[in-house]
Amino acid sequence: MKLLLPDILLVLLAALIMGYDLYRGKVNLTSTVPFHFAWLGLCAIFVVLLRLPYDQTVLYPGGYLVTGTSLLFKQVFVLSALFTVLLSGAYFTPGGNKRGTLRHRSEFLTIILLCTFGMFTVVSATDLLTLFIGIELSAIPLYILSGFYKEDALSLEASTKYMMMGAISTALMLFGLSFLYGAAGSVTFEALAKFCAANPNEPLLRLGILFVLAAVGFKLTIFPFHMWAPDVYDGAPTPVTAFISVSSKAVGIAFLLALLYGPLAALHSYLQPVVLILAAATMTVGNLGAMKQERLRRFMAYSSIAQAGYIIMALAGDAGSARSSIIFYLFVYAAANYAIFFILAAIGRDGNEQRSGLQGLGKNNPVLAAVLMLTAFSLAGIPPLAGFMGKFFLFAAAAKQGYYAMVVFAALNSTVSLYYYLLLVKEAYIIEPQAERKPLMLDGVQFICLFLLTAAMLLMGILPSISGGILAVAG
């Protein structure tokens, strides 16, 4: 049962945090005990994940499968939840953000943890029903979290739009999964794989896959299902936006990996052109959209859309290359994204979340400006930072299958992205602010987190042993 220990501990941690308020008998808006429970518990779960054997595959009763690949995905989910919890600390403190102070910390943290458990379920599913329940358990809490600023019009708008788009996504997914079930006569991956191998040209299968791709496209912000992202990113509280940008994307790609290289593996050659077209359109739309954004969170939304294009391009490769390159890139992407959002949290204290809010950062806070520059270069894929190695592996997965034109197109898109990432650096170092500004101050938690994230961006790009471990397990 030791491979199930992270899942059990995660549920117990969520129960402990919610039970704390019930035990006290009243809600204490100023108590930081749930916050400390959450981050310490997530750190402990991550340590447990590191200590587990990654060379074992165990199928538990009920069809709950734990493999080395699923454990790597769980590492991504736990780290994302951990940094979301740490990022949220300032938002529950008066004066932590210009938009207002978040309330009901225990509920917020419990929802984050239960959402993460839904993601755990997705990567351990062995049938369509469990897969669907997991993806919904990881999505529905995000609609609540997006509207956690209950008195803020932007937050309520974000939650409403996200819920409406999520409902459409759920409907499309159920419709597609019903075709797969109708064709195979079973919801288990094993039965579906046998049917696909025997009947790869079955129209019901192909129609069902297209509906499922459209549904997951919402969660991955794949073109043309991406239009909700800028509004939700802009309206949701910053910690929630960061969590959506990393965890929602990670669970969406885990969902696709589970299907495309599991029960639907026999149809992979049929899906390769579809995946490549979606990847090319997504990265292009994301890059073009990011160029004209002045608000930083909308900027990050379009950046996230472009990154989704690079990620799904790897799905054209073989199973080993796709899994290993995508998981490594998720670690890289998470480090860079959270670094940006920690900087955004510091800027948000004064309410100026525009690109112009970065002006003068190079003089007022050189360390923070340097972290911003490294993060921008990592997202753009500049060596020797981790983003370069991550994109190299993604491109290599497609190149191994002979899709050299697609690799060239993606490399050109990556070059274009360097332009708008350099706009952030230009604001921080070159453009002088029109008025005198207070130096941005970081609390201890933010400083430590930025240090760890920056170190990760550097080490994952310089030390090949880190990527080698992931490639050995997933590839």
N, C-alpha and C positions, 0 to 999 in steps of 0.2 A: 504493500500500500504506500510505500514511500514516494513513488512517483506522483501520487495524488495529494501529497502533503501541501504543495503550494495552493492548490484549489481549495482544500479544506481550510487552510489558514486564512485565505482571503475572505471566505464567507464568515468565519469566526470573527475576523477583524471588523467587518461591516456590522455584525451583530453587537460586538463590544461597544463600538462608537455610538450606535443608536441606543443601546441599552444604558449608556452613561447618562443621557438626558432623562430617560425613563426612571432611572434609579434616583436621580436628584429630585424628581417630581416637578421641576419647573425648568424652563429654558433659560440658560445663563448666556446672554449674548456676548459677554466679555471673556468667558472661559476659553483658555487655550489647550485644555486637556485633550479634547478630541483631536485637535491638530497634531499634538505630539504623539498620541496613540497611532494616528494614521501614518505619519512619515516613518516612525520607528517600526511599525508593523510591516510596512512595505519594504523597508530596508531589510528586515529579517526574512521576508519572503524571497527577496532577490538573492540573499545569501544562500537560502535553501536551494533555490534554482541552480545556483552555481555549483553546489555540492552534489547534485544528482548525477547519476550515470547517463550519458547521452548516447551510449551505444546499445541501449535496450529499447525494445518495443513491447509494450504490454497492453493487452485488450482487457479492460475491466468489465464486469457484468453490466448490462445495459448498453453495451456498444460504445464505451468511452475509451478512446484510444490515446495512449501517450507515447510519443516518439521523440527522438532527438530534435527533429524539426519543430514539433509543437512546443517543446521546452524553450527553444530559441525565440519563437514568437511570444511565448509567455514572458520571457525576459523583456522584450520590447514593450509589452503591455504594462508590466509592472513598473518599468522605468518611466514610462509616460505618465502613469498615475502618480508616481512619486513626485516627479517634477511639477505636475499640476497642483498637487497638494502644497508643495513648497511655494509655488508661485502664488497660490491663493491666500497665503498668510497675510500679506499686506492689505488685501482687499476686504478683510473682515476687521481691519483696524481703522478707526476714525482718522480721516486725512490721508488714507493710503491711496485713494484714487479720486480724481475730480468728479467722476460720475456719481459717486456716493459710496456708502459702506454696505457691503453684503451682510446679510443676516442669516441665522439658522445654519451655523457652521456644521453641526453634526449631520443634518440632513444632506447638505452639500457633499460632505465627505462620504457618507454612506452611499449616495447615488453614484459617485465616482467609482467606488469599490465594486458595487453590484454591476455597474456597466462593464468594468474590467472582467468580472467573472463571466459575463456573457461572451466576451472575446475569448476567454479561456475555452468556453464550450465550443466555439466555432472551430478552433484548431484541433479539437479532440473528437469531433463528430465522425460517425461512421454511417450515418443515414441522413436522408433529406430532411426529415422532421426535426431531428436534433440540430442540424445545420441551420434551419430556418428559425427555430426558437433561439439559438445562440445569437444570430445576427440581429434579431429583433430586440433581445434583451440588451444588446450593446448599442442599439439605436434609440429606442424609446426614451431612456433616461436623458439622452442628449437634448431632446425637445424641452424637457423640464429645465435642464441646466441653462439652456440658451435664454430662457426668460427669467433668470434668477434675480435680475434687477427688476423687481415687480412694479416699481413706480417709474420706470424709464421706458419711454415710447419706443426707442430703437430696439431695446431688448425684447419687448413684447412683440414687436414686428418680426424680429429675427426668429423668435420661438414659433410664431404662427406660420411663417413661411416654411420654416424647417419641418414643422409637423405636417403641413400640407404636401410638401414634396416627399416626405417620408411615407405618407399614406399612399401616394401614387407608386412609390418604389415598392412598398410592401405588396400592393395589388399586382404589379407586374411580376414580382418574384413568385407569388403564389400561383399566378396564372402559368408561368413558365415551369415551375416545379410540378404542377398538375399534369402538364404534358409529358414530363419525364416519367412521372409515376404511371401515367396511363400507358405509355409505351412499354415500360419494363414490367409493370404489374407488381412492383415492390418499391419501397422507399429506401432499401439498403443499398449502400455503395456496391457491394459485391454483386447483387443481382443486376443492378444498372450497368456495371462494367461488362458483365457477360452478355447482356442484350446489345450493348453498343458494339462490342467486338463481333457479334454475329450479324448485326443489322446496322452498319454504319451509315447507310443511306436512308434510314427511316425518317420520313418527313416530320413526324411528331417530335423526334429527338431534336432535329435542327431548329424547328420552330420554338421548342421549349428553351433551347440554349440561347436563342436571340432575345427572348423575353427576360431570361435571367441576367444576361449581359447588360441589358438596358436597366434593370433594377439595381445591379451592383454599380453601374455607371453613376448613379446618384451619389452613392456613398464614396466613390473614388473621385468624384468631380471630373468624370470623363466627358468630353464634348460628345453630344450636345446636351448632356444632362448636368451641366455645371452651373447654371445661372443662379441657383440659390446661394452659392458659396459667398460671393462678395457681401450680400446683405446680412447673412448669418454671421460671418466673421466680423463684420463691422458692428453689429448690434449686441452680440453675446458678450458677457463679461470676459475679460482677457484670458483668465485661466481656462475658461471653457473653450474659447477659440483655439488656444494652444492644444488642448486635449483633442478637439475635433480634428485639427490639422494633422495630428500624428496618429492617434489611436484609431479614429474612424477610417483613415486611409489604410492603416496596417491591417485592420480586421477585414476590410473590403478585399484587399489583395490576398489575404489568407483564405478567404471564402473562394475566390477564383482559383487559387492554387489547389485547394482541396478538391474542386470539381474537375478542372482541366487536366490535372495530372493524376487523378484518381479514377472515378467511374467513367469520365468522358475522355479518357486518354486516347481511345480509338478514333476520336473525331478531331484530334489536335491539328492534323494537317489541313482539315477543312476550316478550322478557326484561325489559323495563322494569318491569312490575308485580312480578315476582319480586325484582328488585334492590331496589326500594323497600321491599318487605315485609321483606327481610333487613336492610336498612339501619336501618329503624325498630326492629326487634326487637333488633338488635345494640347500637345506641347506648343503648337503654333498659336492657338487661341490664347493660351495662358501667357505666353511671352508677349504677344501683341497687346493684350489687355493690361499687363503690369506696367507697360511703358508710360501710360497716361494717368496713373493713379497717384493722387496726392495724399490721400489718407492711408496711413501705414497698414492698417488692418485689411483694407481692401487690396492694397498692394500685396500683402502676404497671401490673400485668397487667390489672386491670379498666379502668384509664384507657386502656390500649392497645386494649382491646376496644371501648370507646366511640369512640375515634378511628377505628377501622376502619369503624364505622357511618357516620360522617361522610364518609369517603373513598369508600366504595362508592356512596353516594348520588349522587355525581357521574357514575357510570356510566349514569344515566338520561338524561344530556345527550347532545348531539351529539359527534362524535369530537374536534373541535378543542377544545371547551370542557372535555370530560372529561380529555383528555391534559394540557392546559396547567394546569388547576386542580389536578389530582392531583399532577403533578410539582412544582409550586410548594409545595403543602402538604407534600410529603415532605421538602423542604428545611427548611421551617419546623418540622415535627414532629421531624426529626432533631436540629436545634439545641436545641430545648427538652428532648427526651428525654435527650440526652447530658449536658446541664447537670444535670439531676436525678440522673443516675447518677454523675457526678463528685462531687456533694455526698454521695450515698449512700456512695461509696467513702471519703470523709473520715470519715463517721460510723462506717463499718464497722471502722475501726481499733480502736475500743473494743467492737465487737460488738453495739452497741445499734442494730439496724436497724428498730426500732419507730418509730411516729410520735412517741412520747415522747422519742426520741433527738434530736429537733429543739429540745426545750425549752431556753430560755436562749441560743439561737443569736443572737438579736438583740442581746444584750449582749456575749457572748463573741466573736462574729465578725460585726460589722455588715455587712461587705461580702458575706460568704457568705449571710447572711440576705436581703440585698437581691436577690442573684442568684436565690435560691429564690423570692422573691415575684414577680419579673419572669417567671420560668419558669412558675410556677403561673398567673399572669394570661395569659401567652401561650397555654398549653394550654387555658385556659378561653375564649379568644377575646376578650380585652378590648383595645380600641383604646388607643393607637396601635401596639401590639405586633404582631409578624408573625402571630401566631395569628389575630388578627382578620381580616387581609387573606386569610389562607389559607382560613378558613372562609367568608369572603365569596365567594371564587371558587368554592368547592365548592357553596355554596347557589345561586349564580348559574347554575351549569351545569344544575341541576335546574329552576330557575325559568324558564330560557329555553324549556323544553319544556312549561311550564304547570303544573308540579307545585307549586303554591303551598301547598297543605295540607301537603305533605311538608316544605317549607322552614320553615313555621311550627312544625311538630312538632320538627324538628331544632333550631330556634332555642330552643324551650322546653327541650329536652334540654341544650343548651349552657348555658342559664341554671341548670339543676339542677346541672350539673357545677361551676359556680362555687362551690357550697356546699362540696363536699369538697376543692376546691383551696384554698379559704380556711381549711380545717382545718389545712393545712400552715403557712399564714401565722400562724394563731392559736397553734399550738404554738411557733413560732419567736419570736414577739414578745410574746405575752400571758401564756401559762402559764409560771409559774416552776418550775424543776426542783426536785425534792424534796431533792436532795443537790448539793453543789458539784461542778461538772464542769470538766474541763480544756478550755481553748479548743481548737477544732478547728484543726489545722495542715494547710496545703496545701504540697506541694512545688512546685518551679518549673514542672514540666510541667502539673500540675493547675491552677495559677493561670493560666498562659497559655491553656490550653484553655477554662477558664471565661470568661476575658476575651473570647476569640474567639467563643464561643457566645453570650454575652450581646450582644456587638456585632451578631452576625447577627440575633438576635431583634429588636433595635431597628431596624437598617437595613432589613431586609426589610419592616418595617411602615411605615417613614417614607418611604423612597425608592422611588417607583413605577417607576423605571427598571429595578430588579432584577427585579421581577415582569414588567415589560414585555418584557424580553429573553426570558424563558421563554415568555411567551404568544406572542411573535412566532415562535419556533422550533417549539413544539409545537402551537400553535393555528392 
